Amino acid sequence: MKPALYEADIRHVRAGGPAYALRHRTYLWLVDLDELPRLPGPLRTLARFDPRDHFGGGRPTIRAGLDGFLASRGVPLPPGSRVRMLAHARVFGYVFNPLTVYWCHGPDGALRQVVAEVHNTYGGRHCYLLGPEAAEAEGSVPKEFYVSPFLDVDGAYRMRLPAPEGRLALSVQLAGGADGARLTATVRGVRRPAGARGVLRAALRHPWSTAAVAVGIRFHGIRLWLRGVPVRPRPRPVPQEGVK
């Protein structure tokens, strides 16, 4: 699989309590974890994939981190399996990935697992293991990780994460929390070539895209706080097996 870029439109809509909506435009990479792209010369500052940014961060490769997580959950991938990852790459040495998605295919090409890796702005990360049904219908998992200071750690996620081809169309819904808040996040995008020209074009359209994501999250957090949305206390983090 050749690497690809997706010019992405990300939207969040909050309902229940004060309503709020946001929109952010960026670009994401779709890559084969066993054949990560390496850009020529100075363009390498615009895209680098570092194993420290995923799972426990202590494995030599991102693929090794994923394999360790799946083994800890009792569902290791057989030899010859391939994995596609949708994520931001490091830009000028910095990255923040609110959501990274992994599509794990067996040696026969069949989808075996979908993994959603979530990061918060406090340096924490958590992985949700979803069956292949998440790529076709919806996968449901209880919320187990503190992401936003305006949402409790309860309720459940319903994720629809089809593997992208010409277009990208992901959705994540959070509902059922004690505070009554509901959140719907969507990611829509169009596939673009990931050659040197395509990367430079995306970087010019979305300057320092990874920093813009982190700044945008904090900006919208301040707006919610100014609107009087109560801040939920952050529980003591508990390291997740396979993500330590």
C-alpha positions, 0 to 999 in steps of 0.5 A: 500500500502506498502512503496517502494524505487525506485533506480532512474536515473535523467537526465536533458537536456537543449536546446536552447542557450548553450546546457547542460546535467546532470545525477544524481543517487539517490533513492526515496520513494513511500509512503501512506500519511496515513501510513507513514513508521517508521523505527526501532531504529537508521535507523530513521535518514535515513528516516523521513517525516516531514510536515514542508517540504511540502505545507505551512509547518504549518499543523500537517501532510503532508496529512493535507497540501495536503488536504488544498491545494486541498480545496483551489483549489476547488477540495477537496478529499472525505472521504476515499480517499488515496494518494501516495507520491513520494519524498525524505525523510529526511536523517540525518535531511536534505531534498531537494525535487526538485519535489514531486508528489502526486497521489490522489485516490478516495474511489473507487480507481479511480485517481482524481488528480495529484499534482506536488510540486516544490521546489527551492534552495531559500526556495520557493515552488509551487504546480501545480494541474494536472488532472488524464490525467497527469498519462496517457498522458500529463498534461500542466500547465503554468510555475508560479514559479522561479526555476532556475536562468538560466530560465525565469518564462514563458513558459509552463510545459508538465508533464507525471507522471504515478503512479509507479508500478514495474518501475518509468518513469516520464517526465517534459518538459519546452518550450515556454519561451521568452528566447528560452530555452527548458528543458527536465527532466526525472526520471527513476527507479526500485522498491525495497523493503523498509524494513530495509535492503533495506533502509540501502542498498540504503543509502550505495549506495547513501550516504546522498542522499538529501544533494547530490541533493542540492550540485549537483544543485549548482555545475551544476549552477556554470558550467552553469554560467562559460559557460556564460549562463545569470542569470535571475533576481529573481522576488519577491515571491508571496505566493501561496494559500494553500502553505503559 
